[in-house]
Amino acid sequence: MKIKILGSGCKNCVNLAKNTEEALKEMGMEAEIIKVTDFKEIAAYGIMSTPGLVIDEKVVSYGKVLKPDAIQELITKK
């Protein structure tokens, strides 16, 4: 599984990355977490506000910092 955090590296982006790592740890799962900071690449996903969360190339959230339990829900729905 590949998870991408889309954003400039701002506080919200960092928090989303931490929450994603925590969610995976709680689930006993491993995934490759990639931080995407290039605005052209972020725009290619069609999001207008960051941070964005992409699971296996599907945008599942943008514009907010999800809590670990919400991230776990998105991972299990995948």
C-alpha positions in Angstrom: 0.0 0.0 0.0 1.2 3.5 -0.9 0.0 6.5 1.1 0.8 10.0 -0.1 0.6 13.2 2.0 0.1 16.1 -0.3 1.2 19.5 0.9 3.9 22.1 1.3 5.3 20.7 4.5 3.2 23.0 6.7 2.1 22.2 10.3 -1.1 20.5 9.1 0.7 18.4 6.6 3.2 17.2 9.3 0.3 16.4 11.6 -1.5 14.4 9.0 1.6 12.4 8.3 2.0 11.7 12.1 -1.6 10.7 12.4 -1.3 8.4 9.4 1.8 6.7 10.9 -0.1 6.3 14.2 -3.1 4.8 12.5 -1.0 2.3 10.6 0.9 1.4 13.8 -2.4 0.9 15.7 -3.7 -1.4 12.9 -0.4 -3.4 12.8 0.0 -2.5 9.1 2.9 -1.2 7.1 2.7 1.2 4.1 5.0 3.4 2.2 4.3 7.0 3.2 5.4 9.5 0.5 5.3 13.2 1.2 4.5 15.2 -2.0 5.5 18.8 -1.9 5.6 19.7 -5.6 2.6 21.9 -6.4 2.3 20.7 -10.0 2.1 17.1 -8.7 -0.4 18.1 -6.0 -2.5 20.0 -8.6 -2.5 16.9 -10.8 -4.7 15.2 -8.1 -7.3 17.9 -8.5 -7.2 19.2 -4.9 -7.3 22.9 -4.1 -6.5 22.8 -0.4 -3.9 20.9 1.5 -3.2 18.7 3.3 -4.3 15.9 1.0 -4.4 12.1 1.7 -4.0 9.7 -1.1 -4.3 5.9 -0.6 -3.1 3.8 -3.6 -3.5 6.8 -6.0 -7.1 7.6 -4.8 -7.7 10.9 -3.1 -9.6 10.1 0.1 -9.3 13.5 1.9 -8.1 17.0 1.5 -8.2 20.3 3.3 -8.3 18.8 6.8 -6.1 17.0 9.3 -7.8 13.6 10.0 -7.5 11.9 13.3 -5.9 8.4 13.4 -9.3 6.6 13.8 -10.7 8.4 10.7 -7.6 7.4 8.7 -8.0 3.8 9.8 -11.6 3.9 8.5 -10.4 5.1 5.1 -7.7 2.4 5.0 -10.2 -0.4 5.8 -12.7 0.9 3.2 -10.0 0.9 0.5 
